[in-house]
Amino acid sequence: MRTFYTVIYTLAFCLATPYWLIRGLFNRVYLKNLRARFIGPGKVLPKLSGQKRVWVWALSLGEVLSARELVKKLVEDGFDVVITSTTLSGLATAKANWPKLPVFPSPLDFNLSTRRFLDLVKPDALILVETDIWPGILLQMQKRGLPKFLVSARLSPRSYRNYRRIRFFWRKVLNLFDLIATQTVEDRDLFLELGASPTRVKFTGNLKFDQPDVPLNPEEKQAILRETGWPDGRWLVAGSTHMGEETMIMRAFNELWPKHRDLRLLIAPRDRHKFQLNWRLIREMFPNDSARRSQPTPSDLGAQVFLLDTLGDLERYYSLAEIALIGKSWPGSHEGGGHNPLEASVHGKAVIAGPKVSNFKWMYRALIAAGGALQADTNELTSILDELLSDPNRLSDMGQKAHEFVITHRGAVAETLSFLSPLLFKS
């Protein structure tokens, strides 16, 4: 298994190297992080006597946000927690959320890199969050007799299909985990179908349900608006959009605005490398009525369309929304599957998504059944938005039901820890 994986991983890394080197020419941070991912923190991380060190590996921004309450509980329970993330947005968000905890780039999955990281950081256990499964580090942890856990685990249809093609390999990988705690019963069944041992797989729920409420009073709302220099009004917040969706959403907004003159549109692209391209698209459609978060100017006071081109701010701006449009769910230059609607739902916002939500099928199905969300294809979006904006009572009711949906499904952190804690203290 080790030889098979090493060959495949090395080949993939070699193919990707030119891409990362080119990106590094434009942003030196990539090269700095690449070096850190090869050789680790650079020095041994001291450990406090008597404390077990738990390494939490959160791939990107979404996984970091998902892990917040779990990390908080681990720290409260006396564990020494170390965080790693792979992406720039994940690292920035992790450092902002946990300024007192060590945060490092995740190691590459080569034997040399993983061995060096373990030698320097000396974790007593590893917790991987959601979808990040790296056989190399799991084998290194196994060799050292250290426990490994996958929490808030989920399998997208695409990942499941890919894993099934080499099921013989992934069956062995999954059984390296001491615990796989899944988001849904469906996820649990998929892991079992791939060959994970039933004694290792437990349904515990989605950690993101446990993020705390962040009520926004009128003074705080006005503070955010003053911070940006943007006008008050009713906001559509299009979160985590992908190329192709932004144009469709702007066209819908353009049709709505003559009737709903207090309407504002905020677009938050998922890919930070598409910020400039999105800005050009917005300026083409709204040359005199657009602004961007990174460069507010006095003229922004008359703007109607805004580009959120800063990292880690989307959650705050959902608090301004009347309606949240969730990206990667409409046709565009992506495979679809939808992003998680919970960040908007926890703020009590009506959620609208497109037809392509297979990555979170259960969640959208349940949220729609609860009355907190709707799906709309490209042709329906304008009319559905118009109906909701014309009926404030219905809009408020949808937001309340979205928030109630979140509250109803809380408890994943406690459930996960009920299985995790005995294994951590045993290690």
C-alpha positions as CSV (number, residue, x, y, z in Angstrom):
1,M,0.0,0.0,0.0
2,R,2.8,2.4,0.9
3,T,4.6,1.9,-2.4
4,F,1.5,2.2,-4.5
5,Y,0.5,5.5,-2.8
6,T,4.1,6.9,-2.9
7,V,4.3,6.4,-6.6
8,I,0.9,8.0,-7.3
9,Y,1.5,10.9,-4.9
10,T,5.0,11.6,-6.3
11,L,3.7,11.6,-9.9
12,A,0.8,14.0,-9.0
13,F,3.2,16.3,-7.1
14,C,5.6,16.4,-10.1
15,L,2.8,17.3,-12.4
16,A,1.6,20.1,-10.1
17,T,5.0,21.6,-9.4
18,P,5.2,23.9,-12.4
19,Y,1.8,25.4,-11.5
20,W,2.9,26.1,-7.9
21,L,6.2,27.6,-9.1
22,I,4.4,29.9,-11.5
23,R,2.0,31.0,-8.7
24,G,5.0,31.5,-6.4
25,L,6.5,34.0,-8.9
26,F,3.5,36.2,-8.4
27,N,3.0,35.5,-4.6
28,R,6.2,34.6,-2.7
29,V,4.1,33.2,0.2
30,Y,3.4,30.1,-1.9
31,L,7.1,29.4,-2.1
32,K,7.5,30.1,1.6
33,N,4.7,27.8,2.5
34,L,6.0,25.1,0.1
35,R,9.3,25.1,2.0
36,A,7.5,24.9,5.3
37,R,5.4,22.0,4.0
38,F,8.6,20.1,3.0
39,I,10.6,20.6,6.2
40,G,8.0,21.5,8.9
41,P,8.2,24.2,11.6
42,G,12.0,24.4,11.5
43,K,12.5,23.6,15.1
44,V,11.2,21.3,17.8
45,L,7.9,22.6,19.4
46,P,8.3,22.4,23.2
47,K,5.7,20.3,25.0
48,L,4.2,21.0,28.5
49,S,4.7,18.1,30.9
50,G,1.6,16.1,31.4
51,Q,-0.4,17.6,28.5
52,K,-1.3,15.5,25.5
53,R,-0.7,17.2,22.2
54,V,-3.6,17.0,19.7
55,W,-2.8,17.9,16.1
56,V,-5.9,19.2,14.2
57,W,-5.5,19.2,10.4
58,A,-8.1,21.5,8.7
59,L,-7.6,21.7,5.0
60,S,-8.9,25.1,4.1
61,L,-11.2,28.0,5.3
62,G,-14.3,25.8,5.5
63,E,-12.7,23.1,7.6
64,V,-11.1,25.7,9.9
65,L,-14.5,27.2,10.6
66,S,-16.0,23.8,11.1
67,A,-13.3,22.9,13.7
68,R,-13.7,26.0,15.9
69,E,-16.0,24.7,18.6
70,L,-14.2,21.3,18.7
71,V,-10.8,23.0,19.2
72,K,-12.3,25.3,21.9
73,K,-13.5,22.2,23.8
74,L,-10.2,20.4,23.4
75,V,-8.4,23.4,24.9
76,E,-10.9,23.6,27.7
77,D,-10.3,19.9,28.4
78,G,-6.6,20.5,28.9
79,F,-5.2,19.3,25.6
80,D,-2.2,21.1,23.9
81,V,-3.6,21.8,20.4
82,V,-1.6,22.4,17.3
83,I,-3.4,23.5,14.1
84,T,-2.3,22.9,10.5
85,S,-4.0,24.1,7.3
86,T,-3.0,23.8,3.6
87,T,-4.4,26.9,2.0
88,L,-3.5,30.6,2.5
89,S,-7.1,31.4,3.5
90,G,-7.2,28.4,5.9
91,L,-3.9,29.5,7.6
92,A,-5.0,33.2,7.8
93,T,-8.4,32.2,9.4
94,A,-6.7,29.7,11.8
95,K,-4.3,32.4,13.0
96,A,-7.1,34.9,13.4
97,N,-9.3,32.4,15.4
98,W,-6.5,30.9,17.5
99,P,-3.8,33.6,18.0
100,K,-2.4,31.7,21.1
101,L,-2.2,28.3,19.4
102,P,0.6,27.1,17.1
103,V,-0.5,27.2,13.5
104,F,1.6,25.7,10.7
105,P,1.2,24.8,7.0
106,S,0.2,21.2,6.7
107,P,3.1,18.9,5.7
108,L,3.3,17.4,2.2
109,D,2.5,13.7,2.3
110,F,6.0,12.5,1.5
111,N,7.7,10.2,4.0
112,L,10.5,12.7,4.6
113,S,8.1,15.6,5.2
114,T,5.7,13.7,7.4
115,R,8.5,12.1,9.5
116,R,10.2,15.5,10.0
117,F,6.9,17.1,11.0
118,L,6.2,14.4,13.6
119,D,9.7,14.6,14.9
120,L,9.4,18.4,15.4
121,V,5.8,18.7,16.6
122,K,5.6,15.4,18.5
123,P,1.8,15.0,18.5
124,D,0.0,12.4,20.6
125,A,-2.9,12.1,18.3
126,L,-4.2,13.5,14.9
127,I,-7.6,14.8,14.1
128,L,-8.4,15.3,10.4
129,V,-11.5,17.4,9.6
130,E,-14.2,16.6,7.1
131,T,-12.6,15.3,3.8
132,D,-8.9,15.5,4.1
133,I,-7.5,12.0,4.0
134,W,-3.7,11.6,3.6
135,P,-2.5,8.0,3.6
136,G,1.2,8.9,4.1
137,I,0.7,10.7,7.4
138,L,-1.7,8.0,8.5
139,L,0.9,5.3,7.9
140,Q,3.6,7.3,9.7
141,M,1.2,7.8,12.7
142,Q,0.4,4.1,12.6
143,K,4.1,3.2,12.6
144,R,4.5,5.2,15.8
145,G,1.4,3.8,17.5
146,L,-0.4,7.1,17.5
147,P,-4.2,7.4,17.2
148,K,-5.8,9.0,14.2
149,F,-9.4,10.3,13.8
150,L,-11.5,11.7,11.0
151,V,-14.3,14.0,12.4
152,S,-17.3,15.6,10.7
153,A,-16.4,13.3,7.9
154,R,-18.3,13.4,4.6
155,L,-17.9,12.0,1.1
156,S,-19.0,13.9,-1.9
157,P,-20.4,11.9,-4.8
158,R,-17.3,12.6,-6.8
159,S,-15.0,11.4,-4.0
160,Y,-17.0,8.3,-3.4
161,R,-16.8,7.4,-7.1
162,N,-13.1,8.0,-7.2
163,Y,-12.5,5.9,-4.0
164,R,-14.6,3.0,-5.3
165,R,-12.4,2.7,-8.4
166,I,-9.5,1.6,-6.1
167,R,-11.6,0.3,-3.2
168,F,-8.9,-2.3,-2.3
169,F,-6.6,0.6,-1.5
170,W,-9.0,2.9,0.4
171,R,-10.4,0.0,2.5
172,K,-6.9,-0.3,4.0
173,V,-6.5,3.4,4.4
174,L,-9.9,3.9,6.1
175,N,-9.1,1.2,8.6
176,L,-6.0,3.1,9.7
177,F,-8.4,5.4,11.5
178,D,-9.3,4.7,15.1
179,L,-12.5,6.6,14.6
180,I,-14.5,8.0,11.6
181,A,-17.2,10.3,12.9
182,T,-19.6,11.2,10.1
183,Q,-21.8,14.2,9.3
184,T,-24.8,12.1,8.2
185,V,-26.1,8.6,8.3
186,E,-25.6,8.5,4.5
187,D,-22.0,9.4,4.9
188,R,-21.6,6.6,7.5
189,D,-23.1,4.1,5.0
190,L,-20.8,5.2,2.2
191,F,-17.7,4.7,4.4
192,L,-19.0,1.3,5.3
193,E,-19.5,0.4,1.7
194,L,-15.9,1.4,1.0
195,G,-14.8,-1.2,3.5
196,A,-14.3,0.8,6.8
197,S,-14.9,-1.4,9.8
198,P,-18.3,-0.9,11.5
199,T,-16.6,-0.6,14.9
200,R,-14.7,2.4,13.7
201,V,-17.5,4.4,12.0
202,K,-20.0,6.4,14.0
203,F,-22.6,9.0,13.0
204,T,-22.1,12.1,15.2
205,G,-23.4,15.0,13.1
206,N,-21.9,18.1,11.4
207,L,-19.6,20.2,13.6
208,K,-20.7,23.4,11.7
209,F,-24.1,23.2,13.3
210,D,-22.5,24.0,16.6
211,Q,-21.1,27.3,15.6
212,P,-22.5,29.9,18.1
213,D,-25.2,32.4,17.2
214,V,-23.8,35.8,16.3
215,P,-26.7,38.2,16.8
216,L,-26.2,41.6,15.1
217,N,-27.8,44.6,16.8
218,P,-28.6,47.8,14.9
219,E,-25.4,49.5,16.2
220,E,-23.2,46.7,15.0
221,K,-24.9,46.7,11.6
222,Q,-24.3,50.4,11.2
223,A,-20.7,49.9,12.3
224,I,-20.1,47.4,9.5
225,L,-21.7,49.7,7.0
226,R,-19.6,52.7,8.1
227,E,-16.5,50.5,8.0
228,T,-17.1,49.8,4.3
229,G,-18.6,53.2,3.4
230,W,-21.5,51.3,1.8
231,P,-25.1,52.3,2.0
232,D,-27.9,50.7,4.0
233,G,-30.6,48.9,2.2
234,R,-31.7,45.3,1.6
235,W,-28.9,43.0,0.7
236,L,-28.5,39.9,-1.5
237,V,-25.3,38.2,-0.5
238,A,-24.0,35.7,-3.1
239,G,-21.5,33.6,-1.1
240,S,-18.7,31.4,-2.4
241,T,-19.6,31.9,-6.1
242,H,-17.7,30.3,-9.0
243,M,-17.1,31.7,-12.5
244,G,-20.3,31.8,-14.5
245,E,-22.6,32.2,-11.5
246,E,-21.6,35.9,-10.9
247,T,-22.8,37.0,-14.3
248,M,-26.1,35.2,-13.9
249,I,-26.7,36.7,-10.5
250,M,-25.8,40.2,-11.6
251,R,-28.3,39.9,-14.5
252,A,-31.0,38.8,-12.1
253,F,-30.2,41.8,-9.8
254,N,-30.3,44.1,-12.8
255,E,-33.8,43.0,-13.5
256,L,-34.9,43.3,-9.9
257,W,-33.4,46.7,-9.1
258,P,-35.9,49.0,-10.9
259,K,-38.7,47.5,-8.8
260,H,-36.7,47.1,-5.6
261,R,-34.7,50.4,-5.4
262,D,-33.3,49.7,-2.0
263,L,-31.7,46.5,-3.1
264,R,-27.9,45.9,-2.9
265,L,-25.9,43.0,-4.1
266,L,-22.7,41.6,-2.6
267,I,-20.7,39.0,-4.5
268,A,-18.1,36.9,-2.6
269,P,-16.2,34.7,-5.0
270,R,-14.8,31.4,-3.6
271,D,-11.5,31.6,-5.4
272,R,-9.4,34.6,-4.3
273,H,-7.4,34.3,-7.6
274,K,-10.6,35.3,-9.5
275,F,-11.2,38.5,-7.6
276,Q,-9.7,40.7,-10.3
277,L,-11.6,38.9,-13.1
278,N,-14.8,39.3,-11.1
279,W,-14.1,43.0,-10.6
280,R,-13.8,43.5,-14.3
281,L,-17.1,41.7,-14.9
282,I,-18.8,43.9,-12.3
283,R,-17.3,47.1,-13.7
284,E,-18.6,46.1,-17.2
285,M,-22.1,45.7,-16.0
286,F,-22.2,48.4,-13.3
287,P,-19.5,50.9,-14.3
288,N,-20.9,53.7,-12.1
289,D,-22.6,51.7,-9.3
290,S,-19.9,49.3,-8.1
291,A,-17.3,49.1,-5.3
292,R,-14.9,46.6,-3.8
293,R,-14.2,45.7,-0.2
294,S,-10.4,46.0,-0.5
295,Q,-10.5,49.6,-1.9
296,P,-13.4,51.5,-0.5
297,T,-13.7,55.1,-1.7
298,P,-16.1,58.0,-0.8
299,S,-18.0,57.4,-4.1
300,D,-19.0,54.0,-2.7
301,L,-21.9,55.6,-1.0
302,G,-23.9,55.4,-4.3
303,A,-22.8,51.9,-5.1
304,Q,-25.3,49.0,-5.5
305,V,-23.0,46.1,-6.4
306,F,-20.1,45.2,-4.2
307,L,-17.2,42.7,-4.5
308,L,-16.1,41.1,-1.3
309,D,-12.5,40.6,-2.3
310,T,-11.0,40.0,1.2
311,L,-10.6,36.7,3.0
312,G,-12.5,35.6,6.1
313,D,-15.2,38.3,6.0
314,L,-18.1,36.4,4.3
315,E,-19.6,35.2,7.6
316,R,-19.8,38.8,8.9
317,Y,-21.5,40.0,5.7
318,Y,-24.1,37.2,5.8
319,S,-25.4,39.1,8.8
320,L,-26.4,42.0,6.5
321,A,-28.3,39.8,4.1
322,E,-32.0,39.5,3.4
323,I,-31.3,36.5,1.2
324,A,-28.2,34.4,0.9
325,L,-27.4,32.9,-2.5
326,I,-25.1,29.9,-2.1
327,G,-22.5,29.4,-4.9
328,K,-21.3,26.4,-6.8
329,S,-24.9,25.3,-7.2
330,W,-25.7,26.9,-10.6
331,P,-24.1,26.0,-13.9
332,G,-20.7,27.6,-14.5
333,S,-17.0,26.7,-15.0
334,H,-17.1,24.1,-12.2
335,E,-18.5,20.6,-11.5
336,G,-21.2,21.9,-9.2
337,G,-22.2,20.3,-5.9
338,G,-23.0,23.4,-3.9
339,H,-21.3,24.9,-0.8
340,N,-22.5,24.6,2.8
341,P,-25.6,26.8,3.6
342,L,-25.0,26.7,7.4
343,E,-23.0,30.0,7.6
344,A,-26.0,31.8,6.3
345,S,-28.6,29.7,8.2
346,V,-27.0,30.4,11.6
347,H,-27.6,34.1,11.0
348,G,-31.3,33.4,10.3
349,K,-31.2,34.2,6.6
350,A,-33.4,32.8,3.8
351,V,-31.3,30.6,1.6
352,I,-31.5,30.1,-2.1
353,A,-29.4,27.6,-4.1
354,G,-29.3,26.3,-7.6
355,P,-30.1,22.7,-8.6
356,K,-26.6,21.3,-8.2
357,V,-26.2,20.6,-4.5
358,S,-25.0,17.0,-4.4
359,N,-22.1,17.8,-2.0
360,F,-24.6,18.6,0.7
361,K,-27.6,16.7,-0.5
362,W,-29.0,15.8,2.9
363,M,-28.5,19.3,4.3
364,Y,-30.3,21.0,1.5
365,R,-33.1,18.5,1.5
366,A,-33.6,18.9,5.2
367,L,-33.3,22.7,5.1
368,I,-35.8,23.0,2.3
369,A,-38.2,20.6,4.1
370,A,-37.9,22.8,7.2
371,G,-38.9,25.9,5.2
372,G,-35.6,27.7,5.4
373,A,-34.4,27.4,1.8
374,L,-35.5,27.2,-1.8
375,Q,-33.9,25.9,-5.0
376,A,-34.1,27.9,-8.2
377,D,-32.6,27.2,-11.6
378,T,-31.2,29.9,-13.7
379,N,-34.5,30.8,-15.4
380,E,-36.4,30.9,-12.1
381,L,-34.0,32.9,-10.0
382,T,-35.3,36.4,-10.8
383,S,-39.0,35.6,-10.3
384,I,-38.3,33.7,-7.0
385,L,-36.2,36.6,-5.7
386,D,-38.9,39.1,-6.7
387,E,-41.6,37.0,-4.9
388,L,-39.6,36.9,-1.7
389,L,-38.5,40.6,-1.7
390,S,-42.2,41.5,-2.3
391,D,-43.3,39.5,0.8
392,P,-41.3,40.6,3.9
393,N,-43.3,38.3,6.2
394,R,-42.5,35.2,4.1
395,L,-38.8,36.3,3.9
396,S,-38.7,36.7,7.7
397,D,-40.4,33.3,8.2
398,M,-37.8,31.6,6.0
399,G,-35.0,33.1,8.0
400,Q,-36.5,32.1,11.3
401,K,-37.0,28.5,10.1
402,A,-33.4,28.4,8.8
403,H,-32.1,29.4,12.2
404,E,-34.4,26.9,13.9
405,F,-33.1,24.2,11.6
406,V,-29.5,24.9,12.8
407,I,-30.6,24.8,16.5
408,T,-32.4,21.5,16.1
409,H,-29.3,19.8,14.7
410,R,-26.8,21.1,17.2
411,G,-24.9,18.7,19.4
412,A,-22.2,17.3,17.0
413,V,-19.3,18.5,19.1
414,A,-20.5,16.8,22.3
415,E,-21.4,13.6,20.3
416,T,-18.0,13.6,18.6
417,L,-16.2,14.1,21.9
418,S,-18.2,11.3,23.5
419,F,-16.4,8.9,21.2
420,L,-13.2,10.8,20.8
421,S,-12.3,11.7,24.4
422,P,-11.9,8.1,25.8
423,L,-9.6,7.3,22.9
424,L,-7.6,10.5,23.4
425,F,-7.1,10.0,27.1
426,K,-6.3,6.3,26.5
427,S,-3.5,7.2,24.0
